[in-house]
Amino acid sequence: MTAMSEVRFDLKPVTEKPSRKYRKGSKYNPILVAFVEGTDNLVKVEVEGKDANYIRTQLNKRIQAHGLEGVKVSVVNNACYLEKV
């Protein structure tokens, strides 16, 4: 049986936790802006190195953050689509 090694640590009292830092913008915002300002009602979205489900999640977060109604994101056959509804 091996002995447990000691862990060095330090506990410091604080009055409160810091507030979480949020990014001001997102690299996915330009995708939504281009789509909303464009004339197409349905587009396929491809982001290099990103899975369709990941893109959908990020775009949905941006849609909620901006309160965009009438824009829907969906994934069909591992392809991400933006649609004006």
NORLIN-V887453 format. One record per residue. N is the residue number from 1. RES is the residue in three letters. SS is DSSP state (helix for helix, strand for strand, loop for the rest). NEAR is the number of other ideal C-beta (glycine too) atoms within 8 Angstrom. Layout:
# NORLIN-V887453
n->(N | N)
res->(RES | RES)
ss->(SS | SS)
near->(NEAR | NEAR)
This chain:
# NORLIN-V887453
n->(1 | 2 | 3 | 4 | 5 | 6 | 7 | 8 | 9 | 10 | 11 | 12 | 13 | 14 | 15 | 16 | 17 | 18 | 19 | 20 | 21 | 22 | 23 | 24 | 25 | 26 | 27 | 28 | 29 | 30 | 31 | 32 | 33 | 34 | 35 | 36 | 37 | 38 | 39 | 40 | 41 | 42 | 43 | 44 | 45 | 46 | 47 | 48 | 49 | 50 | 51 | 52 | 53 | 54 | 55 | 56 | 57 | 58 | 59 | 60 | 61 | 62 | 63 | 64 | 65 | 66 | 67 | 68 | 69 | 70 | 71 | 72 | 73 | 74 | 75 | 76 | 77 | 78 | 79 | 80 | 81 | 82 | 83 | 84 | 85)
res->(MET | THR | ALA | MET | SER | GLU | VAL | ARG | PHE | ASP | LEU | LYS | PRO | VAL | THR | GLU | LYS | PRO | SER | ARG | LYS | TYR | ARG | LYS | GLY | SER | LYS | TYR | ASN | PRO | ILE | LEU | VAL | ALA | PHE | VAL | GLU | GLY | THR | ASP | ASN | LEU | VAL | LYS | VAL | GLU | VAL | GLU | GLY | LYS | ASP | ALA | ASN | TYR | ILE | ARG | THR | GLN | LEU | ASN | LYS | ARG | ILE | GLN | ALA | HIS | GLY | LEU | GLU | GLY | VAL | LYS | VAL | SER | VAL | VAL | ASN | ASN | ALA | CYS | TYR | LEU | GLU | LYS | VAL)
ss->(loop | loop | loop | loop | loop | loop | loop | loop | loop | loop | loop | loop | loop | loop | loop | loop | loop | loop | loop | loop | loop | loop | loop | loop | loop | loop | loop | loop | helix | helix | helix | helix | helix | helix | helix | helix | helix | loop | loop | loop | loop | strand | strand | strand | strand | loop | loop | loop | loop | loop | loop | helix | helix | helix | helix | helix | helix | helix | helix | helix | helix | helix | helix | helix | helix | helix | loop | loop | loop | loop | strand | strand | strand | strand | strand | strand | loop | loop | strand | strand | strand | strand | strand | strand | loop)
near->(2 | 3 | 4 | 4 | 4 | 4 | 4 | 4 | 4 | 4 | 4 | 4 | 4 | 5 | 3 | 4 | 4 | 4 | 4 | 4 | 4 | 4 | 5 | 3 | 5 | 9 | 5 | 11 | 10 | 7 | 11 | 15 | 8 | 8 | 12 | 8 | 5 | 7 | 2 | 6 | 4 | 7 | 8 | 6 | 11 | 6 | 7 | 4 | 3 | 7 | 6 | 10 | 9 | 8 | 14 | 12 | 8 | 10 | 15 | 9 | 10 | 13 | 11 | 7 | 7 | 8 | 5 | 9 | 4 | 6 | 13 | 8 | 14 | 8 | 10 | 5 | 3 | 6 | 9 | 14 | 12 | 14 | 10 | 9 | 5)
